[in-house]
Amino acid sequence: MANLVRCGLVALAAVSLQGCSDDSPSPRPPETTSVTLRNGVKMPMLAAGTWQYNDSVAEETLIAAVHAGFVHIDTAYDYHNQVGVGRGIQKSGKPRDSLFITSKVPGCGLQNTTAKTVEQCKTETDDKIALDLQQLNLSYLDMVLVHFPPCPGDDGSAESPSECSCYGPKNGCSHPQSCDMIKAQWSVLTDAYKKKQIRAIGVSNYCSACLECLTGSEVFPMINQVQLHVGMGSDPEGFRTFAEKHEIKLQAYSPFGSGGHGSEQILKGNLTTSIGKAHGKSAAQVALKWIVSHNVSVATKSSNPAHLKANADIFDFTLSDTEMDSLDKATFASEDTPSFLCTDSNPSASQVQLKSEMSVVV
Ligand SMILES: NC(=O)c1ccc[n+]([C@@H]2O[C@H](COP(=O)([O-])OP(=O)(O)OC[C@H]3O[C@@H](n4cnc5c(N)ncnc54)[C@H](OP(=O)(O)O)[C@@H]3O)[C@@H](O)[C@H]2O)c1
């Protein structure tokens, strides 16, 4: 539908229809500070991340992020800092309903989850949502994501996704039991959404093969959070095209690269630095701006108040088409992939059919 509208508008403007097929990402949309999800919920474009922080750093960072202007916080059950995040939310001074809190539950069978059967997967996921809410000291979450696809071939003992057998070969969602696990876990999120414990639901690190398992679901994932940063290309493995085609909002993590530490090429490289100079902005601001200019929301992270302030201040300038083009074409991080557990070789061939969205639950 979105594609039809987009292509129709392009046709009306008598512009070439090239690039408007089902298999290409859309031209640059008008910029906004929030994205509207399929169920009508508005999600702020920029989120302050909390990965790799202990409780006290998470608490301090969250308060600093809110003071810098962030109203969207990105956390996860398996960051093991939910108590600190919860304290930060309480101490931020903001009413709960002015903040958008995203959390994640681990994919079944990984990270000390022991689920080997679909029933265990459901029970564990239900427990994790309840524990997450309890540790965060919240009565509801704005968004919950399945953090990564399950890896059912494993025995459940992998403490980190990087220790599971799907990690190296990136063959998540190819196991015969994958779809059963994915559906089971998703049904628990769907139930929590219908009970209004969660305002919106989505996934993370899911390739098209994982999403196809949810074909015909009562509620289809609203966002897919994946790695995306300058140097990977604007549509790595076709993830952006696939998401647009199926009305899933793509969200970027690790926008500065190098797994949570920021890469030299992004934060200090010639490309981002020179573009930044032309706008009186830093390389980091250009890297974030490039992502949101593609209408992709982004979770970024900093424990430095000056960096947080800068990262929130990216809506007062516009990258030119030439600048966007050169950032799109940068390939210095072409080894980085959107998901660490699976690969999309031919996503556009996939024909996921969405069932019409259930009535809005907000
Ligand atoms: N779904 C998933 O599997 C997944 C995976 C990874 C991350 N995430 C989420 O995405 C969030 C962000 O990704 P990330 O943690 O990889 O971090 P990131 O935002 O890509 O990079 C953070 C690094 O960049 C530095 N930095 C931030 N702003 C800067 C600025 N303006 N100037 C210079 N340096 C700056 C930070 O240092 P300072 O602290 O010194 O500023 C830190 O070293 C995570 O925290 C997490 O919430 C999700």
The ligand as an SDF file (V2000), in Angstrom:
LIG
                    3D

 48 52  0  0  0  0  0  0  0  0999 V2000
   18.9720   -5.2260   18.9830 N   0  0  0  0  0  0  0  0  0  0  0  0
   20.2440   -5.4840   19.1070 C   0  0  0  0  0  0  0  0  0  0  0  0
   20.7110   -6.6090   18.9140 O   0  0  0  0  0  0  0  0  0  0  0  0
   21.1830   -4.3590   19.4720 C   0  0  0  0  0  0  0  0  0  0  0  0
   22.5600   -4.5120   19.2540 C   0  0  0  0  0  0  0  0  0  0  0  0
   23.3820   -3.4360   19.5840 C   0  0  0  0  0  0  0  0  0  0  0  0
   22.8530   -2.2620   20.1120 C   0  0  0  0  0  0  0  0  0  0  0  0
   21.5100   -2.1570   20.3330 N   0  0  0  0  0  0  0  0  0  0  0  0
   20.9100   -0.9190   20.9250 C   0  0  0  0  0  0  0  0  0  0  0  0
   21.3810    0.2170   20.2060 O   0  0  0  0  0  0  0  0  0  0  0  0
   22.0320    1.1060   21.1030 C   0  0  0  0  0  0  0  0  0  0  0  0
   23.1250    1.8910   20.3870 C   0  0  0  0  0  0  0  0  0  0  0  0
   24.0860    1.0480   19.7810 O   0  0  0  0  0  0  0  0  0  0  0  0
   25.5350    0.8740   20.4160 P   0  0  0  0  0  0  0  0  0  0  0  0
   25.4450    0.6360   21.8690 O   0  0  0  0  0  0  0  0  0  0  0  0
   26.2170   -0.1380   19.5720 O   0  0  0  0  0  0  0  0  0  0  0  0
   26.2290    2.3180   20.3040 O   0  0  0  0  0  0  0  0  0  0  0  0
   26.5150    3.4770   19.2290 P   0  0  0  0  0  0  0  0  0  0  0  0
   25.5050    4.5380   19.4960 O   0  0  0  0  0  0  0  0  0  0  0  0
   26.6680    2.9690   17.8480 O   0  0  0  0  0  0  0  0  0  0  0  0
   27.9670    3.9540   19.6960 O   0  0  0  0  0  0  0  0  0  0  0  0
   28.2800    4.2720   21.0200 C   0  0  0  0  0  0  0  0  0  0  0  0
   29.7170    4.7830   21.0420 C   0  0  0  0  0  0  0  0  0  0  0  0
   29.8060    6.0180   20.3260 O   0  0  0  0  0  0  0  0  0  0  0  0
   30.3080    7.0420   21.1890 C   0  0  0  0  0  0  0  0  0  0  0  0
   29.5500    8.2630   20.9100 N   0  0  0  0  0  0  0  0  0  0  0  0
   28.2110    8.4570   21.0380 C   0  0  0  0  0  0  0  0  0  0  0  0
   27.8810    9.6940   20.6640 N   0  0  0  0  0  0  0  0  0  0  0  0
   29.0010   10.3150   20.2710 C   0  0  0  0  0  0  0  0  0  0  0  0
   29.2910   11.6110   19.7840 C   0  0  0  0  0  0  0  0  0  0  0  0
   28.3400   12.5220   19.5910 N   0  0  0  0  0  0  0  0  0  0  0  0
   30.5870   11.9200   19.4810 N   0  0  0  0  0  0  0  0  0  0  0  0
   31.5550   10.9930   19.6600 C   0  0  0  0  0  0  0  0  0  0  0  0
   31.3580    9.7480   20.1210 N   0  0  0  0  0  0  0  0  0  0  0  0
   30.0840    9.4050   20.4280 C   0  0  0  0  0  0  0  0  0  0  0  0
   30.0570    6.5510   22.5930 C   0  0  0  0  0  0  0  0  0  0  0  0
   31.0290    7.0520   23.4680 O   0  0  0  0  0  0  0  0  0  0  0  0
   30.6200    8.0770   24.6790 P   0  0  0  0  0  0  0  0  0  0  0  0
   29.8020    7.2970   25.6420 O   0  0  0  0  0  0  0  0  0  0  0  0
   31.9360    8.5060   25.1990 O   0  0  0  0  0  0  0  0  0  0  0  0
   29.8520    9.2040   24.0430 O   0  0  0  0  0  0  0  0  0  0  0  0
   30.2250    5.0400   22.4410 C   0  0  0  0  0  0  0  0  0  0  0  0
   31.5860    4.6780   22.4830 O   0  0  0  0  0  0  0  0  0  0  0  0
   22.5110    0.1780   22.2250 C   0  0  0  0  0  0  0  0  0  0  0  0
   22.9010    0.8470   23.3840 O   0  0  0  0  0  0  0  0  0  0  0  0
   21.3110   -0.7120   22.3850 C   0  0  0  0  0  0  0  0  0  0  0  0
   20.3200   -0.0430   23.1380 O   0  0  0  0  0  0  0  0  0  0  0  0
   20.6690   -3.1820   19.9990 C   0  0  0  0  0  0  0  0  0  0  0  0
  1  2  1  0
  2  3  2  0
  2  4  1  0
  4  5  1  0
  4 48  2  0
  5  6  2  0
  6  7  1  0
  7  8  2  0
  8  9  1  0
  8 48  1  0
  9 10  1  0
  9 46  1  0
 10 11  1  0
 11 12  1  0
 11 44  1  0
 12 13  1  0
 13 14  1  0
 14 15  2  0
 14 16  1  0
 14 17  1  0
 17 18  1  0
 18 19  2  0
 18 20  1  0
 18 21  1  0
 21 22  1  0
 22 23  1  0
 23 24  1  0
 23 42  1  0
 24 25  1  0
 25 26  1  0
 25 36  1  0
 26 27  1  0
 26 35  1  0
 27 28  2  0
 28 29  1  0
 29 30  1  0
 29 35  2  0
 30 31  1  0
 30 32  2  0
 32 33  1  0
 33 34  2  0
 34 35  1  0
 36 37  1  0
 36 42  1  0
 37 38  1  0
 38 39  2  0
 38 40  1  0
 38 41  1  0
 42 43  1  0
 44 45  1  0
 44 46  1  0
 46 47  1  0
M  CHG  2   8   1  16  -1
M  END
$$$$
